[in-house]
């Protein structure tokens, strides 16, 4: 039980960290975000939308994982 508990918590943490890194890449003035915004802002908006959908998918999965593994 505890191995599964830490595995699922760690996987969730990795997905949250991955989402944060993607958002930072798109929002901060790195080469990819700024260059893409100046050349094609609609394409950047689509990437931000997809990153947001990923973030909400991780939250949605966590809503089901939390009761199954932590409350049972």
N, C-alpha and C positions, 0 to 999 in steps of 0.2 A: 504494500500500500504506500509506504513512504517513498519508495523509489519512483512509483508512478506520480506521486504528489510533486516531487522535486523535478521530474522530467517534464511534466505538463507546465509547471510554473516557469521552468527555464525556457521551454519552447515559446511560451507566451512572451516572456521577457525579450527573447531574441527577435520575435516578430515586431514588438513595440519598438525596439532599438532600430530595426531595419526601417520601419516607417518613419521614425524621427530622422534618420540619416537621409532618406529620400526627400522628405520635406525640407531639410536643411540644404540639400543640394539644389532644390528647385527655388528656394526663397532667397538664399544668401547670394551675394554677387560672385559666384564662382564662374568659371569659364562656360559651363554648360547652361546654367540658368539665365545669366545676363545675355549671352550671345543669342540664345534661343528666343528670349523675350524681344530683343531688338530686331531680329530677323522675321520671326513668325509668332506673334503673341497668342494667336488662337491655338497653335500647337502646344505651347506651354500651358495654356489654360486646360487643355485636354489632359495633359500629364498630371497637373495638380488635381484634377477631378478623379482620375484613376487612382492616384495616391490616396485621396480621401476615401474612395470606395474600399481600397485595401484596409485602411485604418478602421473603417466601420465594420468590415468583415471580421477583423481580428476581435473587435469589441463584441460582435454578435456571437462569435464562437465562444468567447469567454463567458458570456451570459449563460450558455448551456454547460460549459465545462465547470464553472464555479459550483453550481448546485450538485452536479454529479459527483465530483471528486472531493469537495470540501464539506458539504453538508450531510452527505450520507455516511 
